[in-house]
Amino acid sequence: MTDAIEQIHPTAIIDASASIADGVEIGPYSIIGADVTIEQGSKIESHVVIKGPTTIGKNNHFFQFSSIGEDPQDLKYRGEPTELHIGDHNTFRESCTVNRGTVGGGGVTVIGDHNLIMAYVHIAHDCIINNHVILVNNASLAGHVTVHDHAILGGFTLVSQFITIGSYAFSTMGSAINKNIPPYILVSGNLAKPISLNLIGLRRKGFGSEARAAMKLAFKKLFRSHTALTDVAADIKDMVAESPEIELFSDFIEEHRESQNGIIR
């Protein structure tokens, strides 16, 4: 541990093996366990618990009562030294829980950069959260969930294990997701169903009218026709040459159309 004592409240408990960069702020009654690394610029408020092996990048902010890097909630877990990796510029609001990985799931939970994890969110073992993701209050991810860039999961969204959420996808409040969600799609309901494109989000992210029109056509092919998924995948792949934005959509369908959980339709 470095000697930036003025940034660490005297009531904080920090394991001797923890590596804390200069300038990291640690508030009252927080606990930093063994094998935890925290890089420069991060701020840990009061009553936060961080357990290792966990690596935390730069300029992250953890609000009070967060539990970061705790053992996975998996009955097969036997105390193996699995890991949690957190990137840069993430915010974890009050009472978030993030578990480390399991041996059977690759051994690591990964959270990328510039993500907003709101209050009471749960991220289970072996999840992968990419970049610029927003998980709204009380969203809960079961194990082995992957969330791609710029996706937003509304409050109280529930995601079953081994599900992938595509880039720029959006779920409304209270959605229960048990199928893979392609990019650009807005889903809602219990169980969640595709409603439309995430048009507001796409406009905010700078997708032009031509790109959105191509996405609408791809959406209709996938969700508003009774064509077999294999044929739909081929039709959408043919659109990529004229509409490069569709490639993300096409690749997702190709990757997940034969997966165990399937694609939401």
C-alpha positions in Angstrom: 0.0 0.0 0.0 1.3 3.5 -0.8 1.6 6.2 1.8 -1.2 8.5 0.6 -2.5 8.4 4.2 -4.2 11.9 4.0 -6.7 10.4 1.4 -7.6 7.4 3.6 -9.9 7.8 6.6 -8.4 6.4 9.8 -11.4 4.1 10.3 -10.9 2.4 6.9 -9.5 -1.2 7.1 -7.0 -2.0 4.4 -5.2 -5.4 4.0 -1.5 -5.2 3.9 -1.4 -6.9 0.5 -3.7 -4.4 -1.2 -2.1 -2.1 -3.7 -3.6 1.4 -3.5 -2.3 4.1 -5.9 -1.5 7.6 -4.7 -4.5 9.9 -4.7 -7.1 7.2 -4.1 -9.7 8.3 -1.6 -11.1 5.8 0.9 -13.9 6.9 3.2 -14.9 6.0 6.7 -15.4 2.3 7.7 -14.7 1.0 4.2 -12.8 -2.4 3.9 -10.3 -3.2 1.2 -9.3 -6.8 1.3 -6.4 -8.9 0.2 -5.3 -9.0 -3.4 -7.1 -5.8 -4.3 -5.5 -3.3 -6.7 -6.9 0.2 -7.1 -5.4 2.6 -9.6 -5.1 6.4 -9.5 -8.1 8.8 -9.2 -10.6 6.3 -7.8 -12.9 7.3 -4.9 -14.4 4.9 -2.4 -17.1 6.4 -0.2 -17.9 5.2 3.3 -18.9 1.6 4.2 -17.8 0.1 0.9 -16.4 -3.5 0.9 -14.0 -4.6 -1.8 -12.7 -8.2 -1.8 -10.0 -9.7 -4.0 -8.6 -10.8 -6.2 -10.0 -7.6 -7.7 -8.3 -5.1 -10.1 -9.8 -1.6 -10.3 -8.6 0.9 -12.9 -8.5 4.7 -12.9 -11.1 7.2 -11.8 -13.8 4.9 -10.6 -16.4 6.0 -8.0 -17.9 3.6 -5.5 -20.8 4.9 -3.4 -21.6 3.8 0.1 -22.6 0.2 1.0 -21.4 -1.3 -2.3 -20.1 -4.9 -2.2 -17.5 -5.4 -4.8 -15.6 -8.6 -5.6 -17.5 -10.8 -3.2 -17.6 -14.6 -3.7 -19.9 -15.8 -6.5 -23.4 -17.0 -5.4 -22.8 -20.4 -7.0 -23.2 -23.7 -5.1 -20.3 -25.1 -7.2 -17.9 -22.5 -5.9 -15.3 -24.0 -3.5 -13.3 -20.9 -2.6 -11.1 -20.8 -5.7 -9.2 -17.5 -6.2 -11.4 -16.2 -9.1 -11.2 -12.6 -10.2 -13.0 -9.3 -10.9 -11.6 -6.8 -13.4 -13.0 -3.3 -13.5 -11.8 -0.7 -16.0 -11.7 3.1 -15.9 -14.3 5.9 -15.3 -17.1 3.7 -13.9 -19.7 4.8 -11.3 -21.2 2.3 -8.8 -24.0 3.9 -6.9 -25.4 2.9 -3.5 -25.6 -0.8 -2.5 -24.4 -2.3 -5.8 -23.2 -5.9 -5.6 -20.7 -7.3 -8.0 -19.4 -10.9 -7.7 -16.2 -12.4 -8.9 -16.1 -15.2 -11.5 -16.2 -19.0 -11.2 -13.8 -21.6 -12.5 -16.5 -23.1 -14.7 -17.3 -19.7 -16.3 -13.7 -18.7 -17.1 -12.8 -17.4 -13.6 -13.4 -13.7 -14.1 -16.1 -11.1 -14.1 -15.3 -8.1 -16.3 -16.6 -4.5 -16.3 -15.2 -2.2 -18.9 -15.0 1.6 -19.0 -17.4 4.5 -18.6 -20.3 2.5 -17.2 -23.0 3.8 -14.9 -24.2 1.1 -12.4 -27.1 2.6 -10.5 -28.3 1.8 -6.9 -29.0 -1.8 -5.9 -27.9 -3.3 -9.2 -26.6 -6.9 -9.0 -23.9 -8.2 -11.4 -23.4 -11.9 -10.8 -20.4 -14.1 -11.5 -18.8 -14.3 -14.9 -20.7 -11.4 -16.4 -19.1 -9.2 -19.0 -20.1 -5.6 -19.1 -18.5 -3.7 -22.0 -18.4 0.1 -22.3 -20.8 3.0 -21.9 -23.5 0.7 -20.4 -26.2 2.0 -18.0 -27.8 -0.4 -15.6 -30.7 1.4 -14.0 -31.7 1.0 -10.3 -32.4 -2.6 -9.2 -31.5 -4.2 -12.5 -30.2 -7.8 -11.8 -28.0 -9.9 -14.0 -27.6 -13.6 -13.4 -24.4 -15.4 -14.1 -22.6 -15.4 -17.5 -24.5 -12.4 -18.9 -22.8 -10.3 -21.5 -23.9 -6.7 -22.1 -22.4 -4.9 -25.2 -21.5 -1.2 -25.6 -24.1 1.5 -25.0 -26.9 -0.8 -23.9 -29.3 0.4 -21.3 -31.3 -1.9 -19.0 -34.2 -0.1 -17.3 -35.0 -0.3 -13.6 -35.9 -3.7 -12.2 -34.9 -5.5 -15.4 -34.1 -9.2 -14.8 -31.7 -11.0 -17.1 -31.5 -14.8 -17.0 -28.1 -16.6 -17.1 -26.1 -17.0 -20.3 -27.9 -14.1 -22.1 -26.3 -11.6 -24.4 -27.6 -8.0 -24.7 -26.5 -6.3 -28.0 -25.1 -2.9 -28.4 -27.5 0.1 -28.2 -30.3 -2.2 -27.0 -32.8 -0.9 -24.4 -35.1 -2.6 -21.9 -38.0 -0.9 -20.3 -38.7 -0.9 -16.5 -39.5 -4.4 -15.2 -38.5 -6.4 -18.2 -37.7 -10.0 -17.7 -35.2 -11.2 -20.3 -34.7 -14.9 -21.1 -33.6 -14.6 -24.8 -30.6 -12.9 -26.5 -31.4 -9.3 -27.5 -29.9 -8.1 -30.8 -28.4 -4.7 -31.1 -30.5 -1.5 -31.5 -33.7 -3.2 -30.2 -36.1 -1.9 -27.5 -37.7 -4.7 -25.5 -40.4 -4.7 -22.8 -42.5 -7.1 -20.7 -42.5 -10.2 -18.7 -41.3 -12.1 -20.6 -39.7 -9.4 -22.7 -40.7 -9.0 -26.3 -39.3 -6.8 -29.1 -41.3 -3.6 -29.4 -39.4 -1.4 -31.9 -36.0 0.0 -32.6 -34.4 2.0 -29.8 -35.0 5.1 -31.9 -34.5 7.7 -29.2 -31.2 6.1 -28.2 -30.0 5.8 -31.8 -30.7 9.5 -32.5 -28.9 10.5 -29.4 -25.9 8.4 -30.5 -25.7 10.1 -33.8 -27.1 7.5 -36.2 -28.5 9.3 -39.3 -31.8 8.8 -41.0 -30.5 6.5 -43.7 -28.9 4.2 -41.0 -32.1 4.2 -39.0 -34.2 3.4 -42.1 -31.9 0.3 -42.8 -32.3 -0.8 -39.2 -36.1 -0.5 -39.4 -36.1 -2.8 -42.5 -33.8 -5.3 -40.7 -36.1 -5.1 -37.7 -39.2 -5.9 -39.8 -37.4 -8.8 -41.5 -36.5 -10.3 -38.1 -39.5 -9.5 -36.0 -42.5 -8.9 -38.2 -42.2 -11.7 -40.7 -42.8 -15.5 -40.3 -39.7 -16.3 -42.3 -37.3 -18.9 -40.9 -34.4 -17.4 -38.9 -31.9 -18.9 -41.3 -33.4 -17.1 -44.3 -33.8 -13.9 -42.3 -30.1 -14.0 -41.4 -29.2 -14.4 -45.0 -31.4 -11.5 -46.1 -30.0 -9.2 -43.4 -26.4 -10.1 -44.3 -27.1 -9.0 -47.8 -28.0 -5.6 -46.5 -24.6 -5.0 -45.0 -22.9 -3.8 -48.3 -25.2 -0.8 -48.6 -25.7 -0.2 -44.9 -22.6 -0.9 -42.8 -24.4 -0.3 -39.5 -26.4 -3.5 -40.2 -23.2 -5.5 -39.8 -23.4 -5.4 -36.0 -27.0 -6.7 -36.3 -26.1 -9.3 -38.8 -23.1 -10.6 -36.9 -25.2 -10.9 -33.7 -27.9 -13.0 -35.4 -25.3 -15.2 -37.0 -23.5 -15.8 -33.6 -26.6 -16.4 -31.5 -29.3 -17.9 -33.8 -28.3 -21.5 -32.8 -27.5 -20.8 -29.2 -29.2 -22.5 -26.4 -31.3 -19.5 -25.4 -32.0 -18.3 -28.9 -32.8 -14.8 -30.1 -35.9 -13.0 -28.9 -38.6 -12.9 -31.6 
